[in-house]
Amino acid sequence: MSKLIISEGRPLKGRVRVSGAKNSILPIIAASLLADGKSTIDEIPYLNDVKIMCDLVKSLGASVTLSDEKTKLEICCRGLSNTTAPYELVNKMRASFLVAGPLLAKAGYVQISLPGGCAIGSRPVDLHLKGFMALGASITQGHGYIEARRSGRLKGNKVYLDFPSVGATENIMMAATLAEGVTIIENAAIEPEIVDLATYLTSMGADIKGAGTDTVKIYGVSDLKATSHTVIPDRIEAGTYMVAAAITGGDVVVENVVTDHLKPVTAKLREAGVEVSEELSSIRVRRRDLSAVDIKTHPYPGFPTDMQSQMTSLLSMACGTSMVIETIFENRFMHVSELKRMGANIKVEGRSAIIEGGSRLTGAKVKATDLRAGAALILAGLTADGTTEIENMEHVDRGYIGIDEKLKNLGANVVRVDDDSGN
């Protein structure tokens, strides 16, 4: 167990560099199973989830080498010795299900349990399976496991997704790279991480058109080769530090960003009265007076659900009444009860949170219930009077590299405690 202690709220100032995107590296590691040979992936964020995904592909027969700086991976998949994904790894992380598509396409069979992850709402894998079946796979389920197998090569087909699921788009796209003929994914997710995965697959020899639009075409090839790739910056980490600057009334330059990926966050911050200046690969954030705004989460390019919790913390300090509507995950307001312990005035009605802003937050003992909820509590603690203790920091570690050290470098008074004794 781990906790973060934050005291003496003060404006953050300085520069912070964003790490590679967690939501890019996980499918990219899975996609490496498709190639024969050694692939090199740079700018990796060596998070707990990345460690789990590396352990997962190693359990399937891949060799994984991490650079001394822990920023580069080498993955060699010359021979897969196992097509059963271990329950103890899959149960820890939802993204582990992304090995299903590559294993089905490359080895012809996969056995995998239903995935775990943050308890933020229902995230079924039915769209993944719908895509596999459209490509000719047979699916059986029982005793908590899913088995998918093909007879001969997968066959290209048209797949319409009832919802633009990022994971389903990625899994179907990976499976289709080695299918015979053309696969068309309609109502596909258009997140930047989809484009990054497509770029990686294309450098391996895949033929993919339309990634980043709602219609993706994959022209199947017979085999894929090893390659090198650099992961895009993490837009959610960038957005979190942008909000950190705003909530503390600071002046922070967030480096290593793709500004286009941050448009919905930037727009809402500006609407709330935050000064945001964009450069080629950095963003400067300075706060003036905060005003209430309304937010409704949507799939990309709408406002990201992964930034909803952080913005809720910020809006608790804004003048006026804000409303936040969560359309993606039904349980994504678990941070609200913890923010209320710190003095926030928030009322949840179904999938809406009504925030009466202007409250001065005070330090308290709170718990991170999931990854982004933990980030929201850190942001609240940075501006609260007194001392804030945030427990269950292991949730936060799933999405942020060295968040305590990065905040310290910006002037925050934070101390990490990695045991229950407080020593």
N, C-alpha and C positions, 0 to 999 in steps of 0.2 A: 504494500500500500504506500502511496505517496501523496503528499499535499504541498500546496504552495501558500506561503504566507506573504501577504502584501500589506504594506503600511505606508503612511505618510504620502497620500495621493498627491502627485505633482505633475505638471505638464511634461509630456515626453518630447524630447528634442534630439535630432541627429539623423542618422541614416541607417536603414535596415535592409538587408538583402533577402529576397524571397527565394526559397528553395524550389526544387523541381516539383511538379504536380503529382501529388499522391494518386489522384484519380486517373492519371496517365500511366504512371509506372506500373501499376498493378496489372492492367490488361496487356501492357507491353511485355511484362515478364511471362504472362500466360502465352502470348503469341510466339514467344521464342521457342516454344515446344514444336512449332510447325517447321522449323528449319533444321537442316543437317549442318553441323558445324558450330563454330563459336561466335556468338553475337556479343557486341560491346555496347553498353548503355551508359551514357554519361549524364551528369547532373541529377543523379538519383537522390531522393530524400530517404535516408536510411531510417525509416520509421518502424514501429512495431509491426504494422501491417505488411510492410515490405519484407521484414524478416520472416513473417509467417508465409508469405507467398514464395519466398526463396526456399524455405524448408519444404513447402508443398511440391515445387517442381523438382527438388532434389529427391524427394521420396518417390518420384515417378521415373527417376533414372538420369536426370540432368545433373551436370556438375556446375556449381556456382562459385565464382571467385569474386571477392569484394576487395577493392583497392584499399591501401593503407589509410587514405583520407576518407574512406567510406562515402565516396561520391561517384564511384564507377563500378558497374557490374560486368562480369564476363559470364555468359551462360552458354554452355555447350550441350547440345541435345543430339549427339550422334546416334545414340541408341536409347530408346525408352524401354525400361525393363518392367514397368508396372502401369496399369491403366485404372487402378482403384485409388481414388483420392482418400487419404486417411481421415476418418471422422474427427479425430482430435484436432486436426488442423482446419478442416472445412468448417467446423462448428464455431471457430473463433472469429471468422471474418466472412462477410457476404461475398466479397470480390473473389473468394476462392472458387466460386462456381464458374468463373471465367475460364478455367482449364478444361471445361467440358467440351466446348466447341473445337479447340485445337486437338484434343485427344480423339474425339470422334472422327475428325477429318484425317488425322495423321495415322492413328492406330486402328481405327474402325470400331472401337469399343471404349466406353467409359462407365465406371460405377462411381457414384458420388452421392453423398448425403445432402440433405437440404442445408443451406448455409446459415451461419449465425451472423453476428454483427450488432450494432447499436439498436436498442429497442425503441425506435422512433416511429414505428408504424408497420403496416403490412407491406411486404415487398415480395410477392410471390414470383416464382420462376416460370410461370405458365407460358409467358411470351417467348422465353428462351426455347422451351420444349416445342411450342408451336412452330417456331422457325426450323428446328432440327427435323421435325416430322415433315415439313414442307419440302425439305431437301432429301427426303427418302429414308430417314432414320426411323427405327422402331424404338418405342419408349415403353418401359415397364417400371412400375413403382411398387414398393412394398417394404415394410419394416424400416421406414425412414430413409430408404435409399432410392435413387433413380438410376436406372440402367439405360444407356442409349447405345445402339449398335447399327452398323450399316452393312449392307451386302453389296460388295463392289464399291465403286466411287459414289459419293453423294451426287445428287443431280440438281443442277441449278433450277430455281423456281422463283415465282413471285411471292413475297411475304408481306402482308399488311399488318402492321403493329397497331393494336387497339389503343395503345398509349405509347408515346415516343420514349420508351425505356432506354436509358443509356446502356445498361448491362446487356439487355437483349440485343440491341443493335450491335454491340461489340462482339458478343458471342456468335451471333449468326454471321456477321461479317467475317470473322476468323474461320468459321467452319466452311464458308462458301469459297474461300480462297483456293481450296484444293478440290472443289466440286467440278463436275463435268458440266460445261455450259455456263449460262448467265443466270445470276441471282439478282433480283431486284427487291430491295427493302423499301417499302413505302411507309410513310409516317415515321421515318427514322429519327432518332435523336440527332441534334445538330450541335451538341456541345463541342468546345475546342478540343476536349480530350478524345472525341471521336476522330477528329481530323488528325490529331497526333498519332493515334493508333494506325490510321490509314496510311500516314506518311511512313511509319515504321514498316508496315506490311508491304507497301509499294517498294521500299528500298530492299526488301527481301525477294522481290520479283513478282509480287501480286499485282493484279490489274484491277484497280478500284477507281471508279469515277463517281463524283457527286458527294463525297464525304463533306459534311458541313452544310448540306442541304437535306430536305426531308425525303429525298429519293436517292438511294445509294445503289449503284450497279457494280457488281463484282463478276468479272470474267474469270472463270476458274482456270488455274494452271496446274501442271502435273507435279511440280515440286517447288519448294522455296529454299533460298540459300541464306546463310548467316550474313549479318550486316552490322553496321554501326549507327548509333542514333543518339541524339541529345534531347532529353525530355523538356517539354515546355514548362515555364514557371507556373507555380500554383496560384491560381486566381483567388481562391478562397483564403489562403494565407495572406496574400496581398491585401484583400479586402479587410481582413481582420486587423492588420496593422494600420490601415487607413482609418478604421473606426477607432482604434486605440489613440491615434493622434487627435481625432475629433473629440472623443469623450473626455480627454484630459486637458483640452484647450492647448494642445501642443503644436509643434512645428516639425514634421517628420517627412523625410524623403524616402519613399519606398522604391527600392532598386530591383532590377531584373524582373520587369513586368511586361506583359503585352497589354497595352492600354485598351485596345479594342475588346479584350476579354472582360474588362472591368466596367464597361459602359453602364449597365444597370445600377451598379453600386455607386459609381461616380455621379450619375444623374440624381439619385436619391440623396446623397450627401450634399450636393449643391442645392437641391430643393430645401434641405433642412438648414441651410445657411452656412455650410462648410465651404471654405475656399480650397479648390482642387486645381492644381496646375499640372498639365501633362507635358512630359518630354518624350523623346523617342523610346526609351526603355525604363523610365522612372516616372513617379507621380509624387508631387509635393502636396501635403495636406496640412492646412491650418484652420483652426476653428474661430469663428466669430460667434454671434448669438445663435442659439439653436432654436429652430422652429419645428412645430409638429408637422409630420407628413404621414400619409397613408401608404401602406405597402401591401402588395398582393404577390405571393410567390407564384412563379410559373416556370416551366422548363425553359432552358436557354433559347432565345436571348432575353427572356424575362428575368425578373429579380430572382436570384438563386435561393432555394430553400436553405442551403448551407450557410447563408449569411443572415437569415431571418433572426436567429437568436442574438447575434451580435448587435444588430440594428435595434432590437427590442431594448437592450441595455442602454443604447445611446438615446433612444426616444423617451426613456423614462426621465431624462434630464431636460428634454426640450420643452419650450413654453407651448402650452395648449394640449389638445387631445389628439392622439394619433390612433389609427387602427391598423393592425397587422392581420392579414388574412392568409392562412396557410392552406394551400390547395394540394400540396404534394403528399405530405405525411401527416396522419391524423394525430400522432402523439408527439408533435414537435413543440409543445408548449411546456414540457416538463421543467424547463429552467425558470418558469414564471414564479412558481412557489418559492424557489430559492432567492430570486430577485426581490420578492416581497419581504423576505426576512431581512433584506438590506434596506428596506424602506421604499421600494418602488410601489407605485399605485397602479396596479394592472388587474383587469378583470377579464377572465377567459369565458367566452360563450361559444361552445362548439369549436369551430375552426377559426374563430376570430379572437383577437386580444385587443382590448380597449385600454389604452395607456394614457393616464392623466399625468402629464409631464410636469417638470418643475420641482420634483422632490429632491432633497439632498440625500444621497445615499450614505449609509453608515456601515462600517465594517461588521461582519458577522461570520459565524462558522457555517459554511454551506458545502453542498456536495455536487460534484459534476455527475449528472445522470447519463450523459452521452458526450460525444466529441464536441459538437458545436455548442451545447449547453455549457460545457466547461469553459470554452473560449468566452462565452458571454459573461460568465461569472468573473473571469479574470479581468475583463474590460471594466465591469462594474467596480471591482476591487481597486483598480488603478485610480479611480476618482473618488472613492468613498472616504469619509472621515473615519479615522481609527484604523484598526487592523482587521483584515479579512483573511480567513483560513479556508482554502478550497481543498476538499478531500477528493479522493478518487481521480487523481491527476493522470492515472494510466489511460483514462478515456482520451484526455487531451493529447497524450503522447502518440495516439494513433494518427494524428493529423498535423502535428507541428513539431519541427525539428528545433530543439533547444529554445523553446519559447521563453523560458526564464532568463537565459543568457542574453537573448536578443533584446528583451525588455530592459534588462540591467544596462545594456549598452546605450539604451535611449534615456537612461536616468531613473528608471523605476526602482523602487525599493522592494525587491522581491527576494525571498529565501525559499529554497526547496528543501523539503524534509522527506527522506526516502525510507523512513521506518516509522513504526507506531509509537516509538518511545519519545520522539521529539528531539533526539540527539543527532 
